[in-house]
Amino acid sequence: MKRSVLLGLFVTASMMASTSFADGKPADLCDANIQTIENGKGQLSANPELTQRAETSVAKAKALKAQGKIDDCIAETSQTIVELRKSTGTNN
């Protein structure tokens, strides 16, 4: 059950990261990625290292967004989503 929830979460994140969803809405993509990580943190409670990585990434992404560095926010959150997906064994 946990893996299927994570799979769905990361598939949604992957779709949100595609260029067809990002046209003209980079700030929305940054927010969507932050929300994806926030939602996935509950599934990471068994691994404190991954939870800390997710929290650090969200804090950094929010700071970048506040500075107007939307592209950097998207890069940070997208990288974190990929790392979390690899660490949890979710390939899709």
N, C-alpha and C positions, 0 to 999 in steps of 0.2 A: 504494500500500500504506500509506504513512504517513498519508494523509488518511483512509483507511477505518478505520485504528486510532484516529485522533483522533476521528473521527465516532462510532465505537462507544463510546469513552471518554466523550464529552460527552453522548451519548444516555443512557448509564447514569447520569451525574451528574444529568441533567434528571429522570430517573425517580426518583432518590433524593431530589430536592428537592421532589417533589410531596407534597401534604399527606397522601395516602393512605399513603405510606411513612413519614411523619414523626410520625404519631400516637403520642404518648406516648414518643417516643424522640429528643428533640432532641439529646442528647449523641452518639447514634449517627450522626445526620445530620452533625453537625460533624466527627466522625471520618471518615465516608464522604467528605465533601467534601475534607478534608485528604488522604486517600488518593488521591482522584481527581486532585488537583493533583500530588501526588508522582509518581503513575504517568505523568501527562502530561508531566512535566518532561523525561523522556528524549527525547520527540519534539520538544522545543523547542531542542535543542542547537545548531541552526543560527542561532538568534536569541538572543544573549546578553541583550538587553533584556527579552524575555519570560521567559527563565529567571530573571533577577534578580527580576522582578515576582512570579513564582510562589514563589520562595524567601522573599521578604519577606512575602508574604501568609501562607504556611505558618507562619513564625515568629510573626507577629502573631496568627494564629488559635490557635496553641498557647498563647500567653501569655494570650489572652482566655479560653480554656477553663480554664486553670489558675486564673484569677481567678473562675471560676464564671459568666462572662458568655457562656453558650452561645448566646443569640440573636445576640449580636454576632459570635461565631465563625462562625455559619451565614451571617450577612449578609456578612461579609468573604470567606469562601470561595466563596459563591455568586456574588458580584460578580466575583471573580477568574476563576472558571470561565467566566462570560459574556464577560469581556474577552479571555480566551485564545481562546475559540471565535471571537469576532469577528476577532481578529488573525490566526488561522490560516485564516480563510475557511470554517470549518465552521459551517453555518447550522442544523443539526439537533441 
